Amino acid sequence: MAKKLPLEGIRVLDASIIYAGPYAGMLLASMGAEVIKIEAIQRPDQMRGAGLGLGVPDNKPEGNFWNQSAVLNATNRNKKDLTLDLTNPKGIDLFKELVKVSDVVLQNFTPRVMKNFGLGYEVLSSLNPSLIMLSSCGYGATGPYSDYRAMGMSMEGAIGLLYLTGYQDGPPVRARVAFTDFQAARYNTLAILIALQNRRRTGRGQHIDMAQYECGTWWVGPAILDYTMNGRVQERTGNRHPFMAPHGCYRCQGSDNWVTIAAGNDEEWNSLCETMEQPTLADDPRFADSLSRLKHQDELDTIINEWTSQRDQNEVMNLLQSKGVAAGAVLNAKGVLSDPHLKARNMWERVTHLPEATNVGTRIFPRMPWVSKNIDFPPSAPAPTLGQHNREVLQGILGLTDDQIKELEEEAIIGTVPPNAAPPRVAPVELMKEQGLIEEFDPNYMEVLGLK
């Protein structure tokens, strides 16, 4: 008999969009919760229209393109999908009926949205006093910015991260990913798990007000601490470190190949010198101790670059790691997917999508990012197609009849096809290379990944 997953028996209504909410819902679903993604066919999750930079198979949005987005399929595995128009009173009534038999509501709209639907926490908790509702938005439900819209880049600036990122003589540089979305997704999951445990002990539900702004400030803690303790405003430092040297990214053989090296103390510095077959550098007055190395980082980086540039990035990493020096090859997406260590730990799982997702087929996704001896997480089920579980949810949970389902479909309260949907704009590969959005295009990528 298969062991139960930790969250089996927990039902989550996931009314969230884009990333921070859906990713949290996916983690809960992977831990065994029944997660029902709720979206309207008139306004489905924006990721269903994902194009440039977010991935549709082979760069060709065809057929039911609203089911093909890479981000959508990555962040909604193991869920069910119910379409429900919450601008329609019948849709609102059905949502309320589901709330009565659910444990968690997850949503990440600005605070006014759910209230305008008449679905604020006060209303929902009156229907289900043990309900846990998590509201995750940019700036939280209170304060002067509460109704401000938020996206990854605006958040990176607001939390102070963007100011610290970039080279000392250059402007702020954004992270390639929406940093606060990734952090908020994990905090959303943690907060829900804590609330479930608290309800188990007390029997009480609660409303969780999660602000990405506040999630992000945790990750600029050293700069904030430096000002509160010393009155210093930190500047951009590129790849360098306040007290470790060498600490940087160094060129290796080949086109755009790099390795990162961080020597934290004199012992590691001596090991680096020996590995480079330049042991006398350890006695050079410019590099004799950590403070001296900090003062002469330009000379230090030149010497290290001369050594690394003649070698393969993995060779450098393995050589230095064997001597106790922290080093890592800088991998692109192709390199990460083929990394032998991740393969040995079975990090990647194959997920085969439904024919309704048109040409998505079988793709590779990361599994849960930990291994447990006592919990066997099953392979992921593919993300649902739009409205895939309308009947299962409305009939199986709420007991609606075939005639009622048909009436909801005729009134466009539920459905499986977005009205007037237009395929996403997808830039040609040549333009993407020209604009620096991609490094290369590998037409044989399916063979490389072992999917053909």
C-alpha positions in Angstrom: 0.0 0.0 0.0 1.4 3.4 -1.0 2.2 5.8 1.7 0.1 8.9 2.0 1.7 12.2 1.0 1.9 14.8 3.8 -1.0 17.0 2.5 -3.4 14.4 1.3 -7.0 15.4 2.3 -6.2 19.1 2.1 -8.1 21.0 -0.6 -6.7 24.3 -2.0 -8.5 26.8 -4.3 -5.8 28.4 -6.3 -7.1 31.6 -7.7 -3.6 33.0 -8.3 -1.8 34.0 -11.6 1.6 34.3 -13.2 4.3 32.9 -10.7 4.4 33.6 -7.0 0.9 32.1 -6.3 0.9 29.3 -8.9 4.3 28.0 -7.9 3.3 27.9 -4.3 0.1 26.0 -5.3 2.3 23.5 -7.3 4.5 22.8 -4.3 1.4 22.1 -2.2 0.0 19.8 -4.9 3.3 18.0 -5.1 3.0 17.3 -1.4 -0.4 15.7 -1.9 -3.0 18.5 -1.6 -5.9 18.6 -4.0 -5.2 22.0 -5.7 -7.9 23.4 -8.0 -6.6 26.2 -10.2 -9.5 28.6 -10.9 -9.4 31.0 -13.8 -11.9 32.6 -16.2 -12.0 31.7 -19.9 -12.4 35.5 -20.5 -9.3 36.3 -18.4 -7.2 33.2 -18.0 -3.8 33.2 -16.3 -1.6 35.6 -18.3 1.0 32.8 -18.6 -1.4 31.0 -21.0 -0.5 33.8 -23.5 3.2 33.4 -22.8 5.4 34.0 -25.8 8.7 35.7 -26.0 11.1 34.5 -23.4 8.5 32.2 -21.7 8.4 29.4 -24.1 6.1 27.7 -26.5 7.2 24.4 -28.1 9.6 24.9 -30.9 8.8 28.6 -30.9 5.6 27.8 -32.8 2.3 28.6 -31.1 -0.1 26.2 -32.8 -3.5 24.8 -32.1 -4.6 25.1 -28.5 -1.7 27.5 -27.8 -3.3 28.6 -24.5 -2.2 25.2 -23.0 1.4 25.3 -24.2 3.3 27.9 -22.2 6.4 26.5 -20.5 5.9 28.6 -17.4 2.3 27.7 -17.1 3.1 24.0 -17.4 6.0 24.2 -15.0 4.1 26.0 -12.2 0.8 24.1 -12.4 1.8 20.5 -12.3 -0.3 18.1 -10.2 -3.3 20.5 -10.2 -6.9 20.4 -11.4 -8.3 23.3 -13.5 -11.7 24.8 -13.1 -12.8 27.8 -15.2 -15.2 30.1 -13.4 -16.2 33.7 -14.3 -16.1 35.6 -11.0 -17.6 38.7 -12.6 -20.8 36.7 -12.9 -23.0 36.2 -9.7 -23.4 32.5 -10.6 -19.6 32.1 -10.7 -19.3 33.8 -7.4 -21.9 31.5 -5.8 -20.1 28.5 -7.1 -16.8 29.8 -5.7 -18.5 30.3 -2.3 -19.8 26.7 -2.4 -16.3 25.4 -3.0 -15.0 27.5 -0.2 -17.3 25.8 2.2 -15.6 22.4 1.5 -12.0 23.6 1.1 -9.2 24.3 3.5 -7.1 27.0 1.7 -7.8 29.9 -0.7 -4.7 31.2 -2.4 -4.8 34.4 -4.5 -2.3 37.1 -5.5 -4.4 40.0 -6.9 -4.1 43.5 -5.6 -6.2 43.8 -2.4 -9.2 45.5 -4.0 -9.9 42.7 -6.5 -11.3 39.9 -4.2 -13.2 42.5 -2.2 -14.8 43.9 -5.3 -15.9 40.3 -6.2 -17.5 40.1 -2.7 -14.9 37.4 -1.8 -12.8 39.1 0.9 -11.7 37.1 3.9 -14.5 38.4 6.1 -17.1 37.0 3.7 -15.3 33.7 3.1 -14.5 33.0 6.7 -18.2 33.5 7.6 -18.9 30.6 5.2 -16.0 28.5 6.5 -14.5 29.6 9.9 -11.6 27.2 9.6 -10.6 28.6 6.2 -7.0 29.7 5.6 -6.7 32.4 3.0 -3.4 33.6 1.7 -3.3 36.9 -0.1 0.0 37.5 -1.8 0.6 40.8 -3.7 3.3 43.3 -4.3 3.0 45.6 -1.3 0.5 43.9 1.1 -3.1 44.8 2.0 -2.3 47.9 4.1 -0.1 51.0 3.7 0.1 53.7 1.1 1.4 51.4 -1.7 -1.2 48.6 -1.1 -3.0 49.1 -4.4 0.2 49.5 -6.5 0.8 47.0 -9.2 4.0 45.0 -9.0 6.2 43.1 -11.4 9.6 41.5 -10.9 11.7 44.4 -12.0 9.8 47.0 -10.1 10.0 44.9 -7.0 13.8 44.4 -7.4 14.2 48.2 -7.4 11.8 48.8 -4.5 13.6 46.3 -2.2 17.0 47.7 -2.9 18.4 44.7 -4.7 18.7 46.4 -8.1 20.8 49.2 -6.6 23.3 46.6 -5.3 23.5 44.6 -8.5 25.9 45.5 -11.3 29.5 46.7 -11.7 30.9 49.5 -9.6 31.3 51.9 -12.5 28.0 51.0 -14.2 24.2 51.3 -13.7 22.0 48.9 -11.7 21.5 45.6 -13.5 18.4 43.5 -13.0 18.4 39.8 -12.2 17.5 37.6 -15.2 14.6 36.1 -13.3 11.8 37.8 -11.3 13.6 37.4 -8.0 10.9 38.4 -5.6 8.4 36.1 -7.3 10.7 33.1 -6.6 11.1 34.1 -2.9 7.4 35.0 -2.4 6.4 31.6 -3.8 8.4 29.8 -1.2 7.3 32.1 1.7 3.7 31.6 0.5 4.1 27.8 0.8 5.8 28.0 4.2 3.1 30.4 5.6 0.3 28.0 4.4 2.0 25.0 6.0 2.4 26.9 9.3 -1.2 28.0 9.2 -2.3 24.4 8.6 -0.3 23.3 11.6 -1.7 26.1 13.7 -5.3 25.1 12.7 -4.5 21.5 13.6 -3.6 22.7 17.1 -6.3 25.4 17.6 -9.1 24.7 15.1 -8.9 28.3 13.8 -8.4 29.5 10.3 -6.6 32.8 9.5 -5.9 35.3 6.8 -2.3 35.6 5.7 -1.3 39.0 4.3 1.9 38.3 2.3 3.8 41.2 0.6 6.5 40.6 -1.9 8.1 43.9 -0.9 8.7 42.5 2.6 9.8 39.1 1.3 12.4 40.8 -0.8 13.9 43.0 1.9 15.1 39.8 3.7 17.5 39.3 0.9 19.3 42.6 1.2 19.9 42.1 4.9 23.7 42.7 4.9 23.3 46.1 3.2 20.5 47.1 5.6 22.6 45.9 8.6 25.6 47.8 7.4 23.7 51.0 7.4 22.0 50.4 10.8 25.3 49.5 12.4 27.8 51.7 10.6 25.9 54.4 8.7 27.4 53.1 5.4 25.4 52.9 2.1 26.8 50.0 0.1 27.6 50.4 -3.5 27.6 48.0 -6.4 30.6 45.7 -6.4 30.1 43.5 -9.4 31.4 40.0 -8.6 33.6 41.1 -5.7 33.1 40.6 -2.0 33.5 42.9 1.0 36.3 40.9 2.5 37.0 37.8 0.4 39.6 37.9 -2.4 39.9 36.4 -4.9 36.1 36.4 -5.4 35.0 36.6 -9.0 34.1 35.2 -12.4 36.9 34.2 -14.7 37.1 33.4 -18.4 37.7 29.9 -19.6 38.4 28.2 -22.9 35.7 28.5 -25.6 33.1 31.1 -26.3 31.5 32.7 -23.3 32.7 30.0 -20.9 33.4 31.0 -17.3 34.2 29.7 -13.8 33.5 31.3 -10.4 36.2 31.2 -7.7 35.9 32.2 -4.1 38.9 31.9 -1.7 37.6 32.6 1.8 40.9 32.5 3.8 44.7 32.2 3.5 44.6 28.4 3.4 42.3 28.4 0.4 44.4 31.1 -1.2 47.5 29.0 -0.8 45.7 26.0 -2.3 44.7 28.1 -5.3 48.3 29.2 -5.8 49.6 25.6 -5.7 46.9 24.5 -8.1 47.9 27.3 -10.6 51.5 26.1 -10.1 52.5 29.5 -8.8 53.2 28.9 -5.1 55.4 32.0 -4.8 52.3 34.2 -5.2 51.4 33.2 -1.6 54.5 35.1 -0.4 54.0 38.1 -2.7 53.5 41.1 -0.4 50.5 42.2 -2.5 48.7 39.0 -1.7 50.1 37.9 1.6 46.9 38.4 3.6 43.2 39.0 3.0 43.5 42.8 3.3 46.4 43.0 0.9 44.5 40.8 -1.6 41.5 43.2 -1.3 43.7 46.1 -2.2 45.2 44.4 -5.2 42.2 42.7 -6.7 42.8 44.0 -10.2 46.3 42.5 -10.4 45.0 39.3 -8.7 42.1 38.9 -11.3 44.5 39.4 -14.2 46.8 36.5 -12.9 43.8 34.2 -12.3 42.3 35.0 -15.7 45.5 34.2 -17.5 45.4 30.7 -15.9 41.7 29.9 -16.3 41.5 31.2 -19.9 43.8 28.3 -21.0 41.5 25.6 -19.4 38.1 24.1 -19.7 35.6 25.5 -17.1 34.9 22.0 -15.7 38.6 21.2 -15.5 39.2 24.3 -13.4 36.2 23.6 -11.1 37.2 20.0 -10.5 40.9 20.9 -9.9 40.1 23.6 -7.4 37.4 21.6 -5.6 39.9 18.7 -5.2 42.1 21.2 -3.4 39.4 22.6 -1.1 38.8 25.8 -3.0 35.1 26.8 -3.8 34.7 27.0 -7.6 31.9 26.4 -10.0 31.5 26.3 -13.7 29.1 28.9 -15.0 26.5 26.8 -16.8 23.8 27.9 -19.2 20.5 26.1 -19.4 21.8 23.3 -21.6 24.7 22.8 -19.3 22.5 22.5 -16.2 20.2 20.0 -17.9 23.3 17.8 -18.8 25.1 18.3 -15.5 26.3 14.8 -14.3 25.7 15.6 -10.7 22.1 16.6 -11.2 21.6 13.6 -13.3 23.1 11.3 -10.7 20.6 12.7 -8.1 17.7 12.2 -10.5 16.8 15.9 -10.4 14.9 15.9 -13.7 11.6 14.1 -14.4 9.8 13.5 -17.6 6.2 14.8 -17.8 4.0 13.8 -20.7 1.2 16.3 -21.5 -2.2 15.7 -22.8 -3.0 15.8 -26.5 -5.2 18.9 -25.7 -1.9 20.7 -25.1 -1.2 20.2 -28.8 2.6 19.9 -29.4 3.9 20.1 -25.9 4.4 16.3 -25.7 7.0 15.0 -23.2 9.2 17.6 -21.4 11.7 17.7 -18.6 11.0 19.5 -15.3 12.7 19.6 -12.0 11.4 17.3 -9.3 10.9 18.5 -5.7 14.2 20.0 -4.6 15.0 17.6 -1.8 15.2 13.9 -1.2 13.5 12.3 1.8 13.9 8.7 3.0 10.4 8.6 4.5 8.4 10.3 1.7 8.3 9.1 -1.8 7.0 11.9 -4.0 5.4 10.4 -7.1 6.2 11.5 -10.6 4.4 14.8 -11.5 1.2 14.8 -13.4 1.1 17.4 -16.2 -0.4 20.8 -15.7 -4.1 20.7 -16.6 -5.5 22.2 -19.7 -7.9 25.1 -19.4 -11.1 23.9 -17.8 -10.0 20.3 -17.9 -11.7 19.4 -14.6 -14.8 21.5 -14.9 -17.1 18.5 -14.7 -15.0 16.6 -12.1 -15.1 19.5 -9.7 -18.6 20.8 -10.2 -20.3 17.5 -10.4 -17.9 15.4 -8.2 -17.6 18.0 -5.4 -20.7 20.2 -5.7 -23.1 17.7 -7.2 -24.2 19.7 -10.2 -26.3 18.0 -12.9 -25.5 17.6 -16.6 -28.1 20.2 -17.4 -26.6 22.7 -14.9 -23.2 22.2 -16.4 -24.6 22.7 -19.9 -26.2 26.0 -18.8 -22.9 27.2 -17.3 -21.2 26.5 -20.5 -23.8 28.3 -22.6 -23.5 31.4 -20.3 -19.6 31.2 -20.6 -19.3 30.9 -16.9 -17.2 27.8 -17.5 -15.5 26.6 -20.7 -12.3 25.3 -22.2 -11.6 27.8 -25.0 -10.8 31.5 -24.4 -13.0 33.6 -26.6 -11.2 35.7 -29.2 -7.9 34.3 -28.2 -4.9 35.4 -30.3 -1.7 33.5 -30.4 1.2 35.0 -28.5 3.8 37.1 -30.3 6.9 35.0 -30.7 10.1 36.6 -32.0 12.1 34.8 -34.7 15.2 33.0 -33.5 17.5 35.3 -35.5 16.0 38.4 -33.8 16.3 36.8 -30.4 20.0 36.1 -31.0 20.5 39.6 -32.4 19.0 41.1 -29.3 21.0 38.9 -26.9 18.0 37.1 -25.6 19.5 33.7 -26.5 23.1 32.5 -26.9 22.5 29.8 -29.4 19.7 27.7 -31.0 20.1 23.9 -30.9 17.8 22.3 -33.5 18.6 18.9 -32.1 17.7 19.8 -28.5 15.2 16.9 -28.2 17.9 14.4 -29.0 20.3 16.1 -26.6 17.7 15.8 -23.8 16.9 12.2 -24.7 13.3 12.9 -25.6 13.5 11.5 -29.1 
